[in-house]
Amino acid sequence: MQQSIGWPTISLVRDPSMRLTVGRCQDPRLTYLNDSGYNVVRLPRKGIIPLGVLGRDHKANNWLGTLDQIWKSDFPPPITGAPQSVAALTGTKTSDFKLSVGLDILANALNGMFGGSAPSVESTYQNAKSIQFTFRDVRSTGIDPFLVGNFLSKGDLADKNPVVKRYFSNLNDVDALVITEVLESKSLGVTGKKDANTALSVNVPELQAILGTKVSVTATNSSNTELTYEGADYLVFGYKAFGIAMLNGEWQIYGVAPDESGAFAVGTTLGDPIVDAGRLVQIE
């Protein structure tokens, strides 16, 4: 059974760890937003913005910068709209993730909130077998693709730039994406489960002592089984993008379905390593 909640949607029951594609299981840490139409940002952070460009090079995903850094147009760069609440996603629960997967997603969320390495909370959930997440206070910011198209309709590409040459020369297994929308939140609901019908009660003061003051922890019920972790800032945890290519001197834009290959993580500060589904990449 799946619950349809309008745009966007998310599966509430299907086990994401068993999704199959081309004869293999997908990694749910990289795909849990795909049914809602978004790619996953594995390490939530600030600074991933609409008009940003991702380069995909033989399964390695790299944050390259923003489109206006390499394209000088007769039109001004389009401006991101004001953040909009995503009421249809806020409050939605995911499927149950097996414990190791859920702890990895939670650790990345906490690392983002800390802006670096967060203390481990694995001991808090050592008696759980699975983890379920609840999306809290989700909002989106974006730029209409038509406005991106207007910006690209006339101008000059910095084609002497070696990074531009790499990603916009139609090489095999090398392409680029332009981000048009991002999902942001500063809090996440978490429920540990002993089995399908029994949730784990958590000692909230003890957990708060582990995390310190950078992340607040509150229980959303009297039994302390569902907790909300909240940081100080809204962080990007998902995005939508279009493929973008230069062909015969003209820009080509094409749709790209969200999938495992679109998942990536950018370090918390400029110059940090970039981690994606395939490997660790350092951009100098």
LUMGUKE-161568 format. One record per residue (C-alpha): residue in one letter; residue number from 1; z, x, y. Coordinates in Angstrom, 2 decimals. Each point is the difference from the previous one (the first is absolute). Layout:
N
a  NUM  Z  X  Y
...
This chain:
284
m  1  0.00  0.00  0.00
q  2  -0.85  1.25  3.48
q  3  1.18  -1.41  3.31
s  4  -2.65  -0.27  2.67
i  5  1.42  0.36  3.49
g  6  -3.19  0.07  2.04
w  7  -1.28  3.16  1.70
p  8  1.14  2.50  -1.08
t  9  1.06  -0.77  -3.60
i  10  2.04  1.88  -2.54
s  11  0.64  -0.49  -3.70
l  12  3.59  -1.00  -0.71
v  13  -0.11  0.20  -3.76
r  14  -2.75  2.24  -1.32
d  15  1.37  3.40  -1.08
p  16  -1.79  2.46  2.32
s  17  0.65  2.90  -2.38
m  18  -2.45  -1.55  -2.46
r  19  -3.00  -0.48  2.28
l  20  -3.09  1.40  -1.71
t  21  -3.10  1.54  1.49
v  22  -2.76  1.86  -1.80
g  23  2.08  0.15  -3.15
r  24  3.19  1.45  1.55
c  25  3.22  -1.26  1.53
q  26  0.30  0.26  3.77
d  27  3.06  1.61  1.53
p  28  1.94  -2.88  1.62
r  29  1.41  2.35  2.64
l  30  -3.55  0.30  1.31
t  31  -1.16  -3.60  -0.42
y  32  2.86  -2.43  0.71
l  33  -1.60  -1.17  3.27
n  34  -3.57  -0.27  -1.30
d  35  0.24  -3.68  -0.96
s  36  0.96  -0.68  3.61
g  37  -3.12  1.80  1.25
y  38  1.65  3.26  1.10
n  39  0.11  3.62  -1.11
v  40  3.40  1.64  -0.49
v  41  1.48  2.63  2.31
r  42  2.31  1.72  -2.47
l  43  2.26  1.59  2.63
p  44  0.51  -2.61  2.75
r  45  -0.14  1.58  3.44
k  46  -0.99  -0.42  3.63
g  47  -3.29  1.31  1.36
i  48  -2.47  -1.56  -2.42
i  49  -2.02  -2.19  2.35
p  50  -3.12  -2.15  0.21
l  51  -3.07  2.12  0.82
g  52  1.52  2.78  -2.12
v  53  -2.37  1.72  -2.42
l  54  0.76  0.94  -3.60
g  55  -2.20  2.47  -1.84
r  56  -0.39  -0.30  -3.75
d  57  -1.10  3.23  -1.65
h  58  -0.17  0.04  -3.81
k  59  3.06  -2.30  -0.36
a  60  1.98  1.75  2.74
n  61  0.78  -2.23  2.99
n  62  0.47  1.72  3.36
w  63  1.05  -1.35  3.39
l  64  -2.65  1.39  2.36
g  65  0.96  -1.46  3.38
t  66  -1.43  -2.87  2.03
l  67  -3.62  -0.99  0.44
d  68  -0.01  0.53  3.77
q  69  0.75  3.69  -0.56
i  70  -3.45  0.57  -1.53
w  71  -2.09  -2.76  1.61
k  72  -0.67  -0.04  3.73
s  73  -1.22  -3.50  0.81
d  74  -1.31  -1.83  3.03
f  75  2.64  -2.58  -0.86
p  76  3.76  0.61  0.23
p  77  1.88  0.24  -3.31
p  78  1.19  -3.45  -1.13
i  79  3.69  -0.67  0.60
t  80  2.34  -1.04  -2.78
g  81  1.26  -3.55  0.39
a  82  3.68  -0.89  0.32
p  83  1.96  -0.04  -3.29
q  84  -0.24  -3.32  -1.80
s  85  2.58  -1.35  -2.43
v  86  -1.31  -0.40  -3.56
a  87  2.05  -3.06  -0.89
a  88  -1.92  -0.58  -3.22
l  89  1.11  3.40  -1.36
t  90  3.51  0.19  1.46
g  91  2.50  -1.20  -2.60
t  92  -2.45  0.34  -2.89
k  93  1.32  1.67  -3.15
t  94  -1.93  2.43  -2.14
s  95  -0.14  0.05  -3.76
d  96  2.69  1.95  -1.81
f  97  -0.80  3.73  -0.08
k  98  1.36  2.12  -2.81
l  99  2.95  2.04  1.24
s  100  -1.73  3.38  0.44
v  101  -2.86  -1.55  1.99
g  102  2.32  -2.12  2.15
l  103  2.25  2.96  0.79
d  104  -3.03  2.05  1.06
i  105  -1.17  -2.73  2.38
l  106  3.53  -0.38  1.38
a  107  0.41  3.77  0.42
n  108  -3.23  0.20  2.00
a  109  1.08  -2.91  2.19
l  110  3.36  1.68  0.69
n  111  -1.67  3.36  0.67
g  112  -2.14  -1.75  2.60
m  113  3.06  -1.60  1.61
f  114  1.76  3.38  0.07
g  115  -3.07  1.80  1.35
g  116  0.53  2.53  -2.78
s  117  1.82  0.33  -3.30
a  118  2.49  -2.83  -0.54
p  119  3.03  0.16  -2.31
s  120  -0.72  -1.27  -3.50
v  121  1.22  -3.49  -0.89
e  122  -0.93  0.25  -3.68
s  123  3.65  -0.11  -1.08
t  124  0.35  -3.41  1.68
y  125  -2.63  -1.46  -2.34
q  126  0.78  1.98  -3.17
n  127  0.93  -3.19  -1.87
a  128  -3.17  -1.84  1.01
k  129  -3.18  -0.22  -2.08
s  130  -2.30  -1.21  2.77
i  131  -0.20  -0.40  3.77
q  132  -1.48  -2.81  2.06
f  133  -0.85  0.30  3.69
t  134  -0.02  -2.59  2.78
f  135  -2.16  0.57  3.06
r  136  2.04  -0.35  3.20
d  137  -1.12  -0.51  3.60
v  138  -3.62  1.02  -0.63
r  139  -2.39  0.28  2.93
s  140  -3.57  1.22  0.38
t  141  -2.01  1.68  2.73
g  142  -3.75  0.31  -0.01
i  143  -3.36  0.26  1.69
d  144  -2.78  -2.50  -0.73
p  145  -2.81  1.73  -1.93
f  146  -2.51  -1.44  2.49
l  147  1.74  1.97  2.78
v  148  -0.21  3.16  -2.11
g  149  -3.70  -0.75  -0.41
n  150  -0.47  -0.37  3.76
f  151  1.69  3.36  0.56
l  152  -2.35  1.64  -2.51
s  153  -3.17  -1.63  1.29
k  154  -0.81  2.80  2.45
g  155  1.33  3.52  0.39
d  156  0.03  3.54  -1.34
l  157  1.59  1.41  -3.16
a  158  1.72  3.40  0.07
d  159  -2.31  1.17  -2.77
k  160  0.80  3.69  0.56
n  161  3.59  -0.64  -1.07
p  162  0.37  1.41  -3.56
v  163  2.25  -2.88  -1.08
v  164  -2.59  -2.49  1.26
k  165  -2.69  1.91  -1.91
r  166  2.06  -0.25  -3.17
y  167  0.72  -3.70  0.11
f  168  -3.10  -1.39  1.73
s  169  -2.82  1.90  -1.71
n  170  -0.44  -2.39  -2.94
l  171  1.31  2.48  -2.57
n  172  0.68  -1.22  -3.52
d  173  3.59  -1.22  -0.54
v  174  0.82  0.48  3.69
d  175  0.35  -2.97  2.34
a  176  2.02  -1.35  2.91
l  177  1.91  -3.17  0.81
v  178  0.89  -1.43  3.40
i  179  3.28  -1.92  0.10
t  180  -0.19  -3.44  1.61
e  181  3.45  -1.43  -0.78
v  182  3.44  1.27  -1.00
l  183  3.10  -1.69  -1.43
e  184  3.38  0.98  1.44
s  185  3.63  -0.74  -0.77
k  186  3.36  1.64  0.60
s  187  1.88  -1.64  -2.87
l  188  -0.39  -0.65  -3.71
g  189  1.83  -2.28  -2.41
v  190  0.97  1.48  -3.36
t  191  1.41  -1.62  -3.15
g  192  0.89  1.99  -3.09
k  193  -0.18  -1.93  -3.27
k  194  1.76  0.58  -3.32
d  195  -2.44  -2.39  -1.64
a  196  -2.35  -2.78  1.07
n  197  2.89  -2.39  0.75
t  198  2.86  2.30  1.05
a  199  0.11  1.81  3.35
l  200  2.09  3.11  0.62
s  201  2.95  -0.27  2.38
v  202  0.24  2.99  2.35
n  203  2.97  1.56  1.79
v  204  -1.40  -0.20  3.54
p  205  2.63  2.16  1.80
e  206  -0.46  2.75  -2.59
l  207  -3.78  -0.14  0.41
q  208  0.29  0.03  3.78
a  209  2.18  3.10  -0.22
i  210  -2.75  1.74  -1.99
l  211  -2.67  -0.84  2.57
g  212  2.04  0.59  3.15
t  213  -1.02  -1.45  3.36
k  214  -3.80  0.35  -0.03
v  215  -0.51  -2.99  -2.32
s  216  2.13  -3.14  -0.01
v  217  0.66  -1.88  -3.24
t  218  0.97  -3.68  -0.04
a  219  0.36  -2.51  -2.81
t  220  -1.97  -3.21  0.37
n  221  2.16  -1.93  -2.47
s  222  3.68  -0.19  -0.90
s  223  -0.50  1.67  -3.38
n  224  -1.45  3.18  1.59
t  225  -3.02  -0.08  -2.29
e  226  -2.72  -0.09  2.67
l  227  0.25  2.66  2.70
t  228  -1.94  0.64  3.18
y  229  -0.62  3.61  1.01
e  230  -0.88  0.29  3.70
g  231  -1.04  2.97  2.11
a  232  -0.30  0.41  3.76
d  233  -3.81  -0.20  0.33
y  234  -2.93  -2.01  -1.26
l  235  -1.91  2.11  -2.52
v  236  -3.50  -0.46  -1.38
f  237  -0.04  -0.72  -3.73
g  238  -3.47  -1.50  -0.50
y  239  -3.45  -0.04  1.57
k  240  -3.51  -1.49  -0.07
a  241  -3.09  2.09  0.58
f  242  -3.79  -0.02  -0.01
g  243  -2.24  2.74  -1.31
i  244  -1.88  1.82  2.75
a  245  -2.99  2.31  -0.30
m  246  -2.68  1.56  2.19
l  247  -3.49  -0.55  -1.46
n  248  -3.22  0.99  1.75
g  249  1.82  0.27  3.31
e  250  1.60  -3.47  -0.21
w  251  3.45  -1.16  -1.00
q  252  0.29  -2.02  -3.20
i  253  3.08  -2.15  -0.65
y  254  0.77  -1.43  -3.42
g  255  2.83  -1.87  -1.67
v  256  2.42  1.85  -2.30
a  257  2.27  -1.92  -2.37
p  258  3.63  1.19  -0.04
d  259  0.83  1.90  -3.17
e  260  1.92  2.94  -1.41
s  261  -2.37  2.53  1.55
g  262  0.95  -1.18  3.50
a  263  3.71  0.81  -0.37
f  264  1.22  3.02  1.92
a  265  3.01  1.46  1.78
v  266  0.10  2.08  3.17
g  267  2.98  2.27  0.65
t  268  2.63  -1.12  2.48
t  269  -1.15  2.49  2.67
l  270  -3.37  1.40  1.04
g  271  -0.97  2.82  -2.34
d  272  2.03  -1.30  -2.94
p  273  -1.83  -0.17  -3.35
i  274  -2.14  -3.00  -0.86
v  275  0.64  -1.54  -3.40
d  276  -2.39  -2.38  -1.70
a  277  -0.83  -1.45  -3.38
g  278  -1.74  3.16  -1.13
r  279  1.80  3.08  1.34
l  280  1.96  1.66  2.79
v  281  -2.12  1.12  2.94
q  282  1.04  2.19  2.94
i  283  -2.05  -0.30  3.17
e  284  0.29  3.08  2.23
